[in-house]
Amino acid sequence: MGLFRRKTTQHLTHPWKITRKCLELIFESSKSNYPKEFGALLRVDRVDKNTIIEVVLLPGTISGDSHAIFYLHMLPIDYSVVGTVHSHPSSIARPSDADLDLFSHFGKIHIIVGVSAYGDVSWQAYDYAGRGVVIEVI
């Protein structure tokens, strides 16, 4: 037996949850910002650290037709912020290359909301690597 052992790592799934009230706020904010993107950060409960309970709006966030720019340096030190949420006015809730780059540099969980011109919404959550994640609505 050698001095060094190879560590084996497993991808552990984190049972994420989101409150219905928070998800409805995200939907309404996404619809009201249409045809521009809506963008914010996700905050979890400080006790139940896997339950998303609110969104955090960062000062200076820019919303455009095909982008939302976050000024992450405006975020105070807050370990309950775990990721991002933004809308796609194209109604497609899949991450772009820019989204994947953001995911890989900031946060554990990310939500994309697809908004159509008719006010319909669809949504999908992703982890830091852009893999789909299931979030339970409570």
N, C-alpha and C positions, 0 to 999 in steps of 0.2 A: 504494500500500500504506500503510495507516494504522499508527499507533504501537501500536495495541492489536489483538490477534488474539483471536478467540473460541476458547476452549479447547474441544476436543471430548473428551468422556469416554466411555469404554466400560465396560460392566459386565464386569469380568474374573471368570471363574470360578476359584475356588481349589480345587484338587484335594484335598479333605479326606479324611482316613483316620482310623480308630479301631481300636485293638487289640481283638481278640476278648475278651481278659481284662477290659479296661475296660468293654466293652459288656455282658458277662455280669454284672459287678459292678453296673452300672446296673440291669439287669433284676431281679436278685435283691434289690437295695435297694428297688426300686419295688414288687415283690411283697410283701416283708416289711413295708412301710409301709402296704399296702392295708388299709382303705379310705381312708386319708389319703394326701395327696400326698407324694411324696419330692422333695426339691430339693437341688441341689448346683451347683458350678461345674465347668467343664471346663478341664483343663490340658493343654498340648501339650508335646511333647518340645522341649527347648531347642535341639537341633541341627536336627531335622527338624520345622520349625515348623508343618507342616500335619497332623501326626499327633497325635490326642488319645490320651493315655496314661493319664490318671488323673482322678479326681474330687476336688474339694476341698470338704469340709464346712465351712460357716461356723458359728462359734459363734452360738447364739441363733436359728438358723433355725426358723421356726414351720411346722408341717405341720398342715393342716386337711382337712376333707372336700372342699373345693373350692378350696383355695389353699395355696401355699407362700410364705412371706414371707422374703426374704433381707435380712439387715442388711449391705449392701455396704460400709458404713463399717468393718466388722470385717475386711475383706480387706486383708492386708498388700500393700505394693507388690510386684507380681509380674506381669511382662509376659508370662509364659507362660500366664496365665489368659485364655482367649479367648471364653468364653461360659457358657451355663447348660444344665442338664438338669433336667427335672422330669417327674413322672408325672401322668397324668389317670386317676383311678379310674373314670371313665365309659367307659374303653376307647377313647375317641376321641383320636387323636394330632394334632388340629388346634389351632392357637393361638386362644385367646380374645382379646378386646380388651385385657385386662390383660396377657396374654402379649406381644402385639404392641407394647404400650407399653414393656414391659421390654426387648424385643429392640431397639427403636429407641434406647434410652438406654445399653445396656450390652452389649458383646460383638459378635463377628462371626458366631458359629455357636451354634445352640441346638438341643437335642434334646428332643422330647416323647415320652414313653413312655405308651402306652395300656395299662392293666391291667384285665382282666376279673375277675369274681368267681371264675372257674374257673382263674385263674392264667395265662391266655394273655396274651401281650404283643405289641404292635405298636409300631413306632416310626417317627418321621419327623424329619428335620433341617430347619432353616430358617436363613436368613440374617438380618441385622439388619432387613430390610424385610419379613420374613415370607414370603419366597419359598422354595419347597421346594428343598432342596439334597441332592445325592447324596453319601453318605459311604461310602467303600470300607472294608469290614471286613478287617483283616489279621491 
